[in-house]
Amino acid sequence: MDDQVISQTDVIQHEAGQVVGDAGHAPREVDFAHQLKRLRDERAWSKADLAKRSELDPSSITRFEQGSRNPDRDTIFQISDAMALPLVERDRLLAAAGYRSEIWDEPLLVELSQILADREIPLAIRDEMRSVLRMAIAYGRLKRLEAR
């Protein structure tokens, strides 16, 4: 499976609460340059601070934030590690740069998606599975809120 995707997927856009614009471009909120600047600003770091912590050239950080250069996957991991990003934030950054999220490498998700796509399984059973998934998601959201 190829890590690089051509553009933002519907799943990523849906999770970000955004829709694709008329021109088919990803909205600014899921753009890598915007995400990187937001994360850096949240930490009150200068571009030089981020460059030093991630062991990158300061001009690279500038080009990433200007959108004139796209990072490779390993560079995103360097930046994420330097910022100590939680898995969800790192995956959002990966997706914003057009890379497949690591979350989708979860074996259970892979198997689940294969089962839900299997046309040999009756639609009624697949719909029941979706109902169970909705309950699991609701439970997870509730527990996440309780943990805050």
Secondary structure, 3 states (H helix, E strand, C coil): CCCECCCCCHHHHHHCCCCCCCCCCCCHHHCHHHHHHHHHHHCCCCHHHHHHHHCCCHHHHHHHHHCCCCCCHHHHHHHHHHHCCCHHHHHHHHHHCCECCHHHHCHHHHHHHHHHHCCCCCHHHHHHHHHHHHHHHHHHHHHHHHHC
